[in-house]
Every structure is written in C-alpha cells, then in structure tokens.
Amino acid sequence: MQRQYIAALCTLLLAEAALAHNVWIRPSSTQLSGDKDYVTIDGGGADFPFDINHRGRPADGLHAYDPSGKEIEKENLMVGKLRTSYDALLNQHGTYRFTDGIEYIQFNYPDDKGESARWRGSPEKYKKENPMADKKREKYRQLSMKIEAFATLGEPTDTVVKPDAKGLDFEYLTHPNELYAGETATFRVLYDGKPLPDARVRLAKDGLRYRTHDFIEMKSDKDGKLTIDWPSPGMYWIAAEHEVPSELAKDAPHVQKYVAGLEVLPL
C-alpha cells in the first residue's frame, strides 16, 4: 500500500479553490465523557473549509443520529447568512453522526431574450416536471454530495459509521473519533459499496486563510485505501470525488462527492 505522506505531497490548488465554495461541517467537540453532554454543530460553504465567509446551509438537509441510528432533535437551530448551527444532546454512550446533503441537476437554456439562463432543481422535480422541455437544454450537470461528521460520548461504536451501499462513501477502517497526531489512519473509498481505486481525494487543515492555500491532493490505492500520517492535531476537512454518467440526462456527468469534518487529537 502506498502511504500518503502529507508533508511531501502538499500541492497548491489556489486556482481551483477560487472557483468553488467548499461545504463543511464541524462539531464543537468529537470526544466527550460522562453520562451526557452537548455538542454544537456548525456548517456552511466557504472559500476555504471551516471559514465563515459565504453562506449558511439550509436546515432541511441537516440530520443528527444517535448511536443506534435513530434521528435526534436539533436544538436551538439557527440558519444564518454565513453559517448554520444547532446543538445536539448526547445522552447515550457511543458514536453520533451529523449529516448534510446536496442533490441537484442543472442545465442551461435560452430565455425569452435569447440569453443563457440556468435551471436548477432536485432530480425528483426534474423527472416530475420535465422543465423547459420546449427549449434547447444544454450543459447539463448533476451533483450528489454527502457531508458528515462524528462525535463520541464514552467509548466509540460503529453502527452509524458504517458506509452506505449506494453512492460515494468512506469505510472508516480507523474510527473517525480515534484519530491522533503522529499516528496512522486508514480509510477506504467506496462507490456503491465497492472499493474505488484511484479516487481523487483532497485534504485540508483548519486555518487556510492564515497560510498558503495548501490543499493536499492524494488518490486511493488499487484497493480503494487511503493511509494518512497525521502531522499535527486540529480539525481536518477531507473530500473525495467521483464522476459517473447521469441516469437522468444523456451525455451529462453525475459528480458524486463525499466530505467529512474530522478532528485529530494530540496523543
């Protein structure tokens, strides 16, 4: 297995970062003790991961799950201009999962003045309404994005960490709440439940606005695995991407993304 040495593989991706906002999710803490405690979950889209400078996330896509997989209440939900935030009560021992999601299809079409306009909506709405069917529709693009983070009260558990059988996902061979600076973590990139070799993955540590724009680019190995040696503690943003043909629009790409906010702790 080829190991991904972060310091050696650091790549400047300034041009790409300037073209798209990076969606992120961040818990206030990821390892907690006692019989119960609260975490605050923040999320947004920004120039660089974890920055609060562009747009908050819609509330209807946010979900929180207890260690058994049951959805729990999002307390004190606040949808702001730059950030969305809520509190979650952890009152069972084990690992909790916090998710966000984006799903749309878009295309360009000529408006009544002959100028290019864009339609964007959910795949369900597109299939039901067949919008702008009398227009020349072009430059199709479909996007599916899963964003998630984890927090553990007491000892970590695996029920809500297990990957989905559909779409792009991570199999956490190292538990996402057992990441430590100076140690090695192993993840596997999956697509429709199967290992995905040569998957493009980007990694960034919190605080990019104060440093050069050092997104780190890597690829999964032939077995879909990523092996990361964490150089220092802190919050990390990791994102994988895979493109397949759209099942809704002929010759259109369906871009699938997986994003996670992970905390690496000091030993």
FISENU-80502 format. One record per atom (N, C-alpha, C): residue in one letter; x, y, z. Coordinates in steps of 0.2 Angstrom, whole numbers, padded with zeros to 4 digits, always signed. Each point is the difference from the previous one (the first is absolute). Layout:
AXYZ...
This chain:
M+0004-0006+0000M-0004+0006+0000M+0004+0006+0000Q-0001+0005-0004Q+0004+0006-0001Q-0003+0005+0006R+0005+0002+0004R-0002+0004+0006R+0000+0008-0003Q-0005+0003+0003Q-0001+0007-0002Q+0004+0005+0005Y+0006+0002-0001Y+0004+0004+0004Y-0003+0007-0001I-0003+0003+0005I-0003+0007-0001I+0005+0005-0002A+0005+0001+0004A+0005+0005-0001A+0003-0001-0007A+0001-0006-0003A+0004+0000-0006A-0005+0001-0006L-0007-0002+0001L-0004+0001-0005L-0004+0006-0001C+0002+0005+0004C-0004+0007+0000C+0000+0003-0006T-0006+0002-0003T-0001+0003-0007T-0004+0006+0001L+0003+0005-0004L-0004+0006+0000L-0006+0000-0005L-0006+0001+0002L-0006+0000-0004L-0004+0007+0000L+0004+0005+0000L-0003+0007+0001L-0006+0001-0005A+0002-0002-0006A-0005+0002-0006A-0006-0004+0001E+0000-0006+0002E-0006-0004+0001E-0004+0002+0006A+0004+0002+0005A-0004+0002+0006A-0004+0007-0001A+0003+0004-0005A-0004+0006-0001A-0006-0001-0004L-0001-0006-0004L-0005-0001-0004L-0006-0003+0003A+0000-0003+0006A-0005-0003+0003A+0000+0000+0008H-0006+0001+0003H+0000+0001+0007H+0000-0008+0003N+0003+0000+0005N+0001-0007+0004N-0005-0001+0005V-0004-0004+0000V-0005-0002+0005V+0003-0003+0006W-0002+0001+0006W+0003-0003+0006W-0004-0001+0005I+0001-0004+0005I-0003-0001+0006I+0005-0001+0006R-0002+0003+0006R+0005-0001+0005R-0003+0000+0007P+0001-0005+0004P-0002-0001+0007P+0004+0004+0004S-0003+0003+0006S+0004+0004+0004S+0005-0005+0004S-0002-0006+0001S+0005-0005+0003S-0002-0007-0003T+0005-0005+0000T-0001-0006-0003T+0001-0006+0005Q+0003+0001+0005Q+0001-0005+0006Q-0003+0003+0006L-0005-0003+0003L-0002+0003+0006L-0001-0006+0005S-0001+0002+0007S+0000-0005+0005S-0006+0002+0005G-0002-0005+0004G-0005+0001+0005G-0007-0003-0002D-0005+0001+0003D-0007-0003-0002D-0003+0004-0005K+0001+0006-0001K-0003+0004-0006K+0004+0007-0001D-0001+0002-0006D+0003+0007-0001D-0003+0002-0007Y+0002+0007-0001Y-0002+0003-0006Y+0005+0001-0005V-0001+0000-0007V+0005+0002-0005V-0004+0005-0004T+0003+0005-0002T-0003+0005-0005T+0003-0002-0007I-0004+0000-0005I+0002-0002-0007I-0001+0006-0004D+0005+0002-0003D+0000+0006-0005D+0001-0003-0007G-0003+0003-0005G+0001-0001-0007G+0000+0006-0004G+0003-0001-0006G-0001+0006-0005G+0004-0002-0006G+0000+0005-0005G+0004+0000-0006G+0005+0006+0000A+0006-0001-0002A+0005+0005+0001A+0005-0001-0005D+0005+0005-0001D+0005+0000-0004D+0005-0006+0002F+0001+0000+0006F+0004-0005+0003F-0003-0004+0006P+0001-0007+0001P-0004-0003+0005P+0000+0003+0007F-0005+0000+0003F-0002+0002+0007F+0001+0008+0000D+0001+0004-0005D-0001+0007+0000D-0007+0002+0000I-0002+0005+0003I-0007+0003+0000I+0000+0006-0004N-0001-0001-0006N+0001+0006-0005N-0005+0000-0006H-0004-0005+0000H-0004+0000-0007H-0008-0001+0002R-0001-0006+0002R-0008-0001+0001R-0001-0006+0004G-0005+0001+0004G-0002-0006+0005G-0004-0005-0004R-0001-0006+0003R-0003-0006-0003R-0008+0000+0001P-0004-0002-0005P-0007-0001+0002P-0001-0005+0005A-0005+0002+0004A-0002-0005+0006A-0003-0006-0002D-0003-0001-0006D-0004-0006-0001D+0005-0006-0002G+0006+0002-0002G+0005-0005-0001G+0004-0003+0005L-0001+0003+0006L+0004-0002+0006L-0003-0005+0004H+0004-0005+0002H-0003-0006+0004H+0005-0002+0006A-0002-0002+0005A+0004-0002+0006A-0002-0007+0002Y+0004-0005+0001Y-0002-0007+0002Y+0004-0002+0006D-0004-0004+0005D+0003-0002+0006D+0004-0007-0002P+0003-0003+0005P+0004-0006-0001P-0003-0006-0003S-0007+0000+0001S-0004-0005-0003S-0002+0001-0007G+0001+0006-0003G-0003+0002-0006G-0006+0004+0000K-0003+0001+0006K-0006+0004+0000K+0001+0007+0000E-0004+0004-0004E+0001+0007-0001E-0002+0004+0007I+0004+0005+0001I-0001+0003+0007I-0002+0008-0002E-0002+0003+0005E-0002+0007-0001E+0006+0005-0001K-0001+0005-0004K+0005+0005-0001K-0002+0006+0004E+0003+0001+0005E-0002+0006+0005E+0003+0006-0002N-0004+0006+0001N+0002+0006-0001N+0003+0001-0007L-0004-0002-0005L+0002+0000-0007L+0000+0007-0002M+0006+0002-0003M+0001+0007-0003M+0002+0000-0007V-0003+0003-0004V+0002+0000-0007V+0002+0007-0002G+0006+0001+0000G+0003+0007-0001G+0002+0001-0007K+0002+0007-0001K+0002+0001-0007K+0006-0003-0002L+0005-0001+0005L+0007-0003-0001L+0001-0007+0003R-0005-0002+0004R+0001-0006+0004R-0006-0003+0003T-0001-0006+0000T-0006-0004+0003T+0003-0003+0006S-0004+0000+0005S+0002-0003+0007S-0005-0003+0003Y+0001-0006+0004Y-0005-0002+0005Y+0004-0004+0005D-0004-0002+0006D+0003-0003+0005D-0003-0007+0000A+0004-0005+0002A-0002-0007+0001A+0001-0003+0006L-0005-0003+0004L+0002-0003+0006L+0002-0007-0001L+0006-0002+0003L+0002-0007+0000L-0001-0003+0007N-0005-0004+0000N-0002-0003+0006N+0000-0008+0000Q+0004-0003-0005Q+0001-0007+0000Q+0008-0001-0002H+0003-0005+0003H+0007-0001-0001H+0000-0003-0007G+0005+0003-0004G+0001-0003-0007G+0001+0006-0005T+0000-0001-0006T+0002+0004-0005T-0006+0003-0004Y-0001+0007+0000Y-0005+0003-0003Y+0002+0003-0007R-0005+0000-0005R+0002+0002-0007R-0004+0006-0001F+0003+0005-0004F-0003+0007-0002F+0001+0001-0007T-0006+0001-0004T+0001-0001-0007T-0003+0007-0003D+0002+0001-0006D-0003+0005-0005D+0000-0003-0007G-0004+0002-0004G+0000-0002-0007G-0002+0005-0005I+0003-0001-0006I-0002+0004-0006I-0002-0005-0006E-0005+0001-0003E-0002-0004-0006E-0004+0005-0005Y+0003+0000-0006Y-0003+0004-0005Y+0002-0002-0007I-0004+0002-0005I+0002+0000-0007I-0001+0007-0003Q+0004+0002-0004Q-0001+0007-0003Q+0002+0000-0008F-0002+0005-0003F+0001+0000-0007F-0001+0008-0002N+0003+0001-0006N-0001+0007-0003N-0005+0000-0005Y-0004+0005-0001Y-0005+0001-0006Y+0000+0007-0002P-0003+0002-0006P+0000+0007-0002P-0007+0002+0003D+0000+0006+0003D-0006+0003+0003D-0003+0004-0006D-0005+0004+0002D-0005+0003-0005D+0004+0005-0004K+0006+0003+0003K+0004+0005-0004K+0006-0004-0004G+0000-0006+0000G+0005-0004-0003G+0006-0001+0004E+0000+0003+0006E+0006+0000+0004E+0000-0007+0004S+0006-0002+0002S+0001-0006+0004S-0002+0000+0007A-0005-0004+0002A-0002+0000+0007A+0001-0007+0002R-0001-0001+0007R+0002-0007+0003R-0006-0002+0004W-0002-0006-0001W-0005-0003+0005W+0004-0005+0004R-0002+0000+0007R+0002-0005+0004R-0005-0002+0005G+0000-0007+0001G-0005-0003+0005G+0002-0007+0002S-0005-0003+0004S+0002-0007+0002S-0001-0004-0006P+0003-0006+0000P-0002-0005-0005P-0007-0002+0000E-0003+0000+0006E-0007-0002+0000E-0004+0005-0004K+0001+0006+0002K-0004+0006-0004K+0002+0000-0007Y+0006-0002-0002Y+0001+0000-0007Y-0004-0006-0004K+0000-0006+0003K-0003-0005-0003K-0008+0001+0000K-0003+0003+0005K-0007+0002+0001K-0002+0005-0005E+0004+0006-0001E-0002+0005-0003E+0002+0001-0007N+0006-0004-0002N+0003+0001-0006N+0001+0007-0002P+0003+0004+0004P+0000+0008-0001P+0004+0002-0007M-0003+0005-0003M+0003+0003-0006M+0000-0005-0006A-0004-0004+0000A+0000-0006-0005A+0000+0003-0007D-0003+0006-0001D-0001+0003-0007D+0006+0004-0001K+0005+0001+0004K+0006+0003-0001K+0006-0004-0002K+0005+0003-0002K+0006-0004-0001K+0004+0000+0006R+0000-0006+0003R+0004-0001+0007R+0007-0003-0002E+0005+0003+0004E+0006-0002-0001E+0005+0001+0006K+0006-0002+0000K+0004+0001+0005K-0003-0003+0007Y-0002-0006-0001Y-0003-0003+0006Y+0005-0002+0005R-0001+0000+0006R+0004-0002+0006R-0004-0003+0006Q+0001-0006+0002Q-0003-0002+0006Q+0005-0001+0006L-0002+0002+0006L+0004-0001+0005L-0003-0003+0006S+0003-0005+0003S-0002-0003+0007S+0006+0001+0005M-0002+0003+0005M+0006+0001+0005M-0003-0002+0007K+0004-0004+0004K-0001-0002+0007K+0005+0004+0004I-0002+0003+0005I+0005+0003+0005I-0002-0002+0007E+0005-0002+0004E-0001-0003+0006E+0006+0001+0005A-0002-0001+0006A+0005+0000+0006A-0003-0004+0005F+0005-0002+0005F-0002-0005+0005F+0002+0003+0007A-0003-0002+0006A+0002+0002+0006A-0002-0006+0005T+0004-0002+0005T+0000-0005+0004T-0001+0001+0007L-0005-0002+0004L+0000+0000+0007L+0002-0006+0003G+0005+0000+0004G+0003-0007+0002G+0004-0003-0005E-0001-0007+0000E+0003-0004-0005E-0003+0000-0007P+0004+0000-0005P-0002+0001-0007P-0004-0007-0002T-0005+0001-0004T-0004-0006-0003T+0000+0001-0008D-0003-0005-0003D+0001+0000-0007D-0007+0000-0004T-0005+0000+0003T-0007-0001-0003T-0001+0006-0005V+0001+0006+0002V-0001+0006-0005V+0006+0001-0004V+0005-0003+0001V+0006+0001-0004V+0000-0004-0006K-0004-0005+0000K+0000-0005-0006K-0001+0004-0007P+0003-0001-0005P-0001+0003-0006P-0007-0002-0004D-0003+0004-0004D-0006-0001-0003D+0002-0005-0006A-0005-0003-0003A+0001-0005-0005A+0000+0004-0007K-0003+0006+0000K-0001+0003-0006K+0004+0007+0000G+0003+0001-0006G+0003+0007-0001G+0008-0001+0003L+0003+0006+0001L+0006+0001+0002L+0001+0001+0007D+0004-0004+0004D+0000+0000+0007D+0007-0002+0002F+0002+0000+0007F+0006-0002+0003F-0002-0006+0005E+0004-0005-0001E+0001-0005+0005E+0005+0002+0005Y-0002+0001+0007Y+0005+0002+0004Y+0004-0006+0004L+0005-0002-0003L+0004-0006+0003L+0003+0002+0006T+0002+0007+0001T+0001+0003+0006T-0006+0004+0002H-0002-0001+0006H-0006+0004+0002H+0001+0008+0000P-0005+0003-0003P+0001+0008-0001P+0001+0004+0006N-0002-0003+0006N+0001+0003+0007N+0006-0003+0003E+0005-0003-0003E+0006-0003+0003E+0006+0002-0005L+0000+0006-0001L+0005+0003-0004L+0005+0004+0004Y+0007-0002-0001Y+0005+0004+0005Y+0006+0002-0004A+0002+0006+0001A+0006+0002-0003A+0006-0005+0001G+0004-0001-0005G+0006-0004+0001G-0002-0008-0002E-0007-0001+0000E-0002-0007-0002E-0003+0000-0007T-0001-0006-0002T-0002-0002-0007T-0007-0001+0000A-0004+0002-0004A-0007-0002-0001A-0001-0002-0007T-0005-0005-0001T-0001-0003-0006T-0008+0000-0002F-0001+0003-0005F-0007+0000-0003F-0001-0004-0007R-0006-0002-0001R-0001-0003-0007R-0005+0004-0004V+0001+0002-0006V-0005+0004-0004V-0004-0005-0003L-0007+0000+0000L-0004-0004-0003L-0005+0003-0005Y-0002-0003-0005Y-0005+0002-0004Y-0005-0006-0001D-0006+0001+0002D-0006-0005+0000D+0003-0006+0004G+0003+0001+0005G+0002-0005+0005G+0006-0004-0002K+0004+0002-0006K+0006-0003-0002K+0006+0004+0000P+0006-0002+0002P+0006+0004+0000P+0001+0004-0007L+0002+0006+0001L+0001+0004-0006L+0007+0002-0001P+0004-0003-0004P+0007+0002-0001P+0001+0006-0003D+0005+0004+0001D+0002+0006-0004D-0005+0005+0001A-0004+0000+0006A-0004+0005+0001A+0003+0007+0002R-0002+0005-0002R+0003+0007+0001R-0002+0002+0007V+0005+0002+0005V-0002+0002+0006V+0004+0006+0002R-0003+0005+0003R+0003+0006+0003R+0000+0001+0007L+0005+0002+0003L+0000+0001+0007L+0003+0007+0002A-0003+0003+0005A+0002+0006+0002A-0001+0001+0008K+0004+0003+0003K+0000+0002+0007K-0003+0007+0001D-0004+0000+0006D-0003+0007+0002D+0005+0005+0000G-0002+0006-0002G+0005+0006+0000G+0003+0002-0006L-0003-0002-0006L+0003+0001-0007L+0001+0008-0001R-0005+0003+0003R+0001+0008-0002R+0006+0003+0003Y+0003-0003+0005Y+0006+0002+0003Y+0006-0003-0003R+0000-0004-0005R+0006-0004-0003R-0001+0001-0007T+0005-0003-0004T-0001-0001-0007T-0005-0005-0001H-0003+0000-0006H-0006-0004-0001H+0002-0007-0001D+0002-0004+0005D+0003-0006+0000D-0005-0006+0000F-0005+0000-0005F-0004-0006+0000F+0005-0006-0002I-0001-0006+0003I+0004-0006-0002I-0004-0004-0004E+0003-0002-0006E-0003-0005-0004E+0003-0007+0000M-0004-0005+0000M+0002-0007+0000M-0005-0004-0004K+0002-0006-0001K-0005-0005-0003K+0000-0007+0004S-0005-0003+0000S-0001-0006+0003S+0004-0005-0004D+0003-0006+0004D+0004-0005-0004D-0005-0005-0003K+0003-0005-0003K-0004-0005-0004K-0005-0003+0004D+0000+0000+0006D-0005-0003+0005D-0005+0005+0002G+0001+0006-0002G-0005+0006+0002G+0003+0003+0007K+0006-0002+0002K+0002+0002+0007K+0004+0007+0000L-0001+0003+0005L+0004+0006+0002L+0003-0001+0006T+0007+0001+0001T+0003+0000+0006T+0003+0007+0001I-0002+0003+0006I+0002+0007+0001I+0004+0000+0007D+0006+0003+0000D+0004+0001+0006D-0002+0007+0002W-0003+0001+0005W-0002+0007+0002W+0006+0004+0003P+0002+0005-0002P+0006+0004+0002P-0001+0004+0006S-0007+0002+0002S-0001+0004+0005S-0007+0000+0002P-0002+0002+0006P-0007+0000+0002P-0004+0006-0003G-0006-0001+0000G-0005+0005-0003G-0006-0003-0004M-0004+0005-0002M-0005-0002-0004M+0002-0001-0008Y-0002-0005-0003Y+0002-0002-0007Y-0007-0001-0004W+0000+0003-0006W-0005-0001-0005W+0003-0005-0005I-0004-0005-0001I+0002-0005-0006I-0006-0001-0004A+0002+0000-0007A-0005-0001-0005A+0002-0004-0006A-0005-0005-0002A+0002-0004-0005A-0005+0002-0006E+0002-0002-0006E-0005+0002-0006E+0001-0006-0005H-0006-0001-0003H+0000-0005-0005H-0006+0002-0005E+0002-0001-0007E-0005+0002-0005E-0002-0006-0004V-0007-0001-0001V-0003-0005-0003V-0005+0003-0005P-0002-0004-0005P-0006+0003-0005P-0006+0001+0004S-0004+0006-0001S-0006+0001+0003S-0005-0005-0003E-0005-0002+0004E-0005-0005-0002E-0006+0005-0002L+0000+0006+0001L-0006+0004-0002L+0001+0004-0006A+0006+0002-0002A+0002+0004-0006A+0005-0004-0004K-0001-0001-0007K+0004-0003-0004K+0007+0004-0001D+0005-0003+0001D+0007+0003-0001D+0002+0005+0005A-0004+0000+0006A+0002+0005+0005A+0004-0004+0006P+0004+0004+0003P+0004-0003+0006P-0004+0000+0006H+0000-0005+0004H-0002+0000+0007H+0006+0000+0005V+0001+0006+0003V+0006+0000+0004V-0003-0002+0007Q+0004-0004+0003Q-0002-0003+0007Q+0006+0002+0005K-0002+0003+0005K+0005+0003+0005K-0001-0003+0007Y+0005-0001+0004Y-0001-0002+0007Y+0005+0005+0004V-0003+0003+0005V+0004+0005+0004V-0001-0002+0007A+0006+0000+0004A-0001-0001+0007A+0004+0005+0004G-0002+0002+0006G+0004+0004+0005G+0003-0004+0005L+0006-0001+0001L+0003-0004+0004L+0005+0003+0005E+0000-0002+0006E+0004+0003+0005E+0006-0004+0002V+0006+0002-0001V+0006-0004+0002V+0003+0003+0007L+0000-0004+0005L+0002+0002+0007L+0007-0001+0001P+0003+0003+0005P+0007-0001+0002P+0000-0007+0004L+0006-0003+0000L+0000-0006+0003L+0001+0001+0008
